[in-house]
Amino acid sequence: MAKLLTAYQDTEPIDSFALIKSADMRLTKTGKPYLSMVFSDRSGDLPGNLWDVTDDQINGLLPGKVVKLQGVRGAYQEKPQVQITHVRLSQAGEPDDPTDFMVHAPIKTEAMQDELNDLILMITNPTWNRLIRKLFTTYHDEFLRFPAAKANHHAFAGGLAFHSLSIARLAKSVAGQYPQINQELLLAGALLHDLGKVIELSGPVATQYTVAGNLIGHITLVDEQIVLAAHELKFDLQSEDMILLRHVVLAHHGLLEYGSPVRPATMTAEVLHQLDELDASIQMMTTALDKTPDHAFSDRIFGLDNRRFYNDRKA
């Protein structure tokens, strides 16, 4: 069985097939072009720089392509990388299916679909139920296939659904503990809050930000889809149901500097924000600690203030 990228140790030679997750042409201090690359397989990512690149390499080594990668496992600023000695596109008879090199959600798509259906049935408010059904009819496949991010948290195929459903499960538990919370609105917000990422991101293979994703962002994009769906369903945008739903979605990042156009101003919106933070943080720590030996510190996690975490988990 072929060795996975994250299984290589420092100074160990690498000889493996991998997916190009990103390949950005940059210039050295002397003006020479090179490719800043990230390779991936179902174990995770490994960055590396390809120096002295040719035009053919720049034009051929594109995100989404499967390549034969050779080099040495090293580190830069305490983070793993590959010192590339040779890289070429996969040839006839060699592995070439990008989906074979992708990390996938730990729950099968069919199970996530069933759970989504059950959660929608729990939302009996007719405005929220009809609007959610419409949006998930439109973006059904993308919701189940897309990652929740390019990097940071739930950055794997099916990550968007896995993250949203995880928050919905937390929402049910919290609402059971605190009956003063509007459970239906919290569930609706959990399912919809990141749906704009199906427009913000390019898809599960070699995920990139789209033009709309870079210039507008997923929060505004999903609010736009909510408004358009409401118009088609002839809902009154000034009704309290619509305003409350839009608010919990718009406020879910919590702070203006984190991309939310408004801060949470209802209990439901604040709880959704906190659950979103909790689930994202646990996933980032889990990803890092899965690669960390017992009783050792992880690599620094950019999305958690560049902190390192000690692996105190039970086996």
N, C-alpha and C positions, 0 to 999 in steps of 0.2 A: 504494500500500500504506500502511495506517495506520501512523503512527509509534508505536513502542513506548515505554513509560513511561520506561525507563532511558536512552533515547536523547536525551531533552530535556536541555538545558544550562541553567545558571543564568540567570535573568531571562527565559527563553524561555516564551512562552505555550503552555499545554497545552490541547489540544482532542482528547479521545480517549475511547474506550470502555474500561472496566476492570471488574474484578471486585472487589467489596468483600470483603476478606480478614478484616477485623475492624472493628467499630464499637462503641465503648464510650462510654456517656453519662457525662460528668463535669461538674463545676461549676467555674466560674471563682472567683477570690478574692472576687468580689462576689456569688457565689451563682447566677450565670446558667448554664443548661445549655449544653453544647456536645458535639459528637461527636469523639472521638479516633479517627481512621480509618486503615486501611491499605488501599491499593488495589494490585492486582496484575494483571499479564498475563504472557505467556510469557517476558518478559525479566527479571522480578523484581518487587520491591515498591517502593511509594512511599507514605510516610505523609503525613498532613495533618490539620488540625483544621477542622471545620465549625462556625463560630461562630453564635450567635444562632439556634439550631435551633428548629424548631417541633415540636409533638407528632407531626404527620404525618411529618416527616422522621425522628424518633426511631423511630417505629413502622414506617416503610417502608424506610429505608435499612439493611437487615439483611445480615449476612455471608452470602455465597453469591449475592447479587444482582448482576447486571450493570448498570452505570450509565454515563451520559454524563458525563464529568468535564471541567470547564473550570477553568482557573486559571493560575498562574504557577509555574515551577520555581524554588524557592529552597533555603535551607539553614537548619538550626537545630543549633547545637552541632557544626558541621562535618559534619552528615549531611544528605543530600538530603531535601527535603519539597516538597509542593505547597501553595501558598497558594490555597485553593479560592475561586473566585468563584461557581461554580454547579455543582450536581450533581443529577441526576435519574435515575430508573429508566429502563432501556431500554424503548422503545416498540415497537409492532407494526412488523415489517419491519426492525428494527434488530438487531444482534448481541445474543443473549440466552443463549447456551449457556456455562455456567461453564467447561466443560472446554476451551473454546477459549482461555481466559485463564490456564490453569494451566501452570506449569513441570513438565515431565515428565522422568523418568529418561532418560539418554542411550542406554540399551539398551532395545530393544523388549521388551514383556511376554513374547512367545513365546520369545525367546532366554533371558530370565531363568528362565522355566519349565523349559526344557530343561536349563539349567545346574543348577538346583535338583535335578532328577531325577538327573543324573549324580553330584552330590555325595552325595545320599542313598544311592546304590548303593555309594559308597566306604565307608560306615559299615556294617561287617559285624557289629559287636556286636549280637546279637539284641535286647537290651533297648533300647538307644539307637535302633536302626533302627525297631523297631515303634512306639516312643513318638513318634518324629519323624514317621513316616508318619501316625499317628493325628492328631497336632496339625496337620499341614499339610493333611490332608483336611478338618479342621474349619475352618481359617482360610486356606484356599488363596487365595480371591479377595482377601481383605483384605490378606494378606501382599504380594501383587503390586501392589495399588493404593495402599496407604496410604503417607504420608510417614513418615520416621523421627523427625520432630520437628515442632513447630509453628513453630519458628524455629531458629536456630543451624545445625545440620548436616543435610544431606539432607532439607530441608524442602520436598519436591516430590513430586508424584504418582509412586508407584513407588519412592520413596526408601528405604523400609524394606527391600525386596528388594535394591535396588542396593547399599545399605550392607552388608547381611548377606552377600551374595555376594562383595562386595569383600573382606571380612574372611576369608571361606572361601578365596579365592584366596591371600591373604597367608598363611593358615594352612598351606596346602599347600607354599608356598615355604619357610617357616620350618621346618616339619617335615622337609623334604628336606635343609635345611642342618644341622639338629640332630636326629638320629635318636632321641635320648633323649626327645623330646617325644611324647606320646600323640596321634598325628594324628587318630584317629577321635574321641576325646573333644573335641579342639580344634575339629574340623569340626562336631560336634554342638552345641557351645557357640556357635560362630559363627552357625549357622542359628537357634538358639532364643533367643539372649540378649535380643533386642529384640522378640520376638513379642508380649509383653504390650502393646506399643503399639497393637495392633489393638483393645484394650479401653481403653487410656489416652486415645487420641485419637478424635475424632469422624469422621475420614475425610479424603480428599484435598481436598475443596472447603471453603474457608474453615475450615481446621482449628482446632479448639478442644480444650481438655482436657475430658474427661467428668468427671462427679462422682467415679467410681471412680478416674480418672486423677489428679485433684487430691487425693483423700483417701487413696489407697493407693499409686499409682505402678506403673509398668510392671514393675519387678523383682519385687515381691511378686505382682503379677497373673499373670506368666508362671509363677512357681513354683507358684502355686495351680493353674494349668492343667496343669502337669506332674504334680502330685500327683493331680489328678482323673483324668487319663488313665492314670496308673499303677494307680489303684484299678480302673478299668474293665478294664484288661488283666491285673489280678490279679498285679501285680509287687510284690515285697517292698520297701517303702520303706527298709528298713534294710540292703538289700544294698549292697555297695560300688559297684556300677554306678550305682544310683540316687543315692546320696549324692554321688558324684563329679560326676555330671551336674548335680545341683541346685547344688552348690558353685560350679562354674565360671559358672553363670548368675547366682547370687546375688552373686558377688564381682566381676562384670565392671566395675563403676564404680570399683573399687580402694580407695576410702576411705569410711569411714562417713559423713562429712559430705557426700559426693557421692551418697548414697542406697543404697549397698550395705550390707546388714545384717551382712555379714562381709567381712573383707579377704582377698585371695587367699592361700591356704595350700597350694597345690600349684603345680608348675611350669606345668601346663596353664592353671590359672586366672590366673596372673600373665601368661602370654603372651597369653591372650585379652584381658585388660584393656589390655595395651600395644597390641595390634593395633587394638582398638576406639578407643583414644585417637588412634592414628596416622591411621586412616582418617577419623575425624571431623575432626581438625585439618586434614588435607589438603583435605577438602571445604570447610571454612570458609574457608581461605585461597584456594582456587580460586575460590569464589564472589566473594570480595572483589577478587581480582586480575583477574578477568575484566572488572571495571568500572574498572580502574585503568590509566592510560596507562603506556607503557613508561618505565622509569627514574623512577618516581614512587612515593610512598607511598599505600597503600590507606586507606580509612576505618578507624576503630577497630573491632576485632572483639570483641564482648562476650564470646563464648565462649572467647576466647584472652586472658584477662586485660586486655581492652580495649586490646590492642597494635595498632599499625599495622605493615604489612609492605611492604617495598620490592619493586617489581616487577622482578625480575632474570631473569624467564623468557625462554627463547628462543621466537621466533615459531613 
